[in-house]
Amino acid sequence: MEPARGPRTEADAHEEEEAGAAMAAVVAAAGGTGPAVLQVAGLYRGLCAVRSRALGLGLVSPAQLRVFPVRRGSGRPAGGADGSGAGAELEANPFYDRYRDKIQQLRRSDPAAFESRLEKRSEFRKQPVGHSRQGDFIKCVEQKTDPMGKQPVSRGFTKDKTLSSIFNIEMVKDKTAEEIRQIWQQYFAAKDTVYAVIPEEKFDLIWTRAQSCPTFLCALPRREGYEFFVGQWTGTELHFTALINIQTRGDAAASQLVLYHYPELKEEKGIVLMTAEMDTTFLNVAEAQCIANQVQLFYATDRKETYELVETFNFRPNEFKYMSVIAELEQSGLGAELKCAQNQDKT
């Protein structure tokens, strides 16, 4: 018999709600509320590519693909009659540690809700192997923000951040482009942020392509594999939001990085200034820089196949392959230094 519980307090309800959201985030990290492992697509440089029935490809290490049956009080396997072991699949998820405490809190405070969330995956097993909802996901991203329009400002970020709020534009009008570049670099050198001075011709290419393809997907190396971020242009601002946040929070998903581009000096000096703000609880400067570098990788590339990934993501989402983004990132070498630093941290 289940022990009697005292009256639920508002704090208890809030904790359970957070725990539920945390658990949803872990399950979604594997591609939605479905099982963490659905279709092994092949090996990729020491990692295993796993096709999720909700959102395409995710990455986990081979050691994390083990599935163990977990018995519940009813005597049935935790994963249902097929013995898939949902509890073990959940714990094997590479993002499980991040939400472990909240998930355990939900398990203790409301076992029925915990089991219900696990059992939701059964409906996904009825779908054919390889089923994809990438098209629905792209629609969700497009609904979240109007392309090239306004987007709700993420908590902690500056609304309508202008160039004049950083320095006096009038005082640099008699400076050369190189002198302005040096001033910009010196100003931000001691700050923990991302910044750049972009040549006019490169920005014009980026801007032209961004107007026709306002969203793109980039990848960030993590110890567990790779984490995906969706970049969304809203005017000259570029907001990056973790894919897992969009999956679990939808319209309420907050950005983790915003790049501000300032074309005020483009016509006269031939340069565009860029700086950024980031959620330091989610990203460090090196990680933010890796994401920012992928703007030029995908939008300013001369390689047709690379930019085609952006076009496919915007116009043919059902054909989009997540592994192609990782392949481009590794081929470019942009994430190599970050990956090396993460490996050193592990040792």
Protein Blocks (a to p, Z undefined) as FASTA:
>chain_A
ZZddddddfklmmmmmmmmmmmmmmmmmnopjbdfblbdcbdeehiacdddfklopaddd
fklmpccddddfkopafkbjnonommlmmmmpmklmmmmmmmmmmmmmmmmlmmmmmmmm
mmmmmpcehiacklmmmmmmmmmpcghiacdddehiaehiafklmmcfklmmmpcfklmm
mmmmmmmmmpccddddddfklmmmmmmmmmmmmcccdddddfklpaddddddehjbccdd
dfklmmmnommlccfbdcdddfklmmmnopacddddddfklbcfklmmmmmmmmmmmmmc
cbfklmmmmmmmmmmmmlpcfklmmmmmmmnommmmmmmmmmmmmZZ
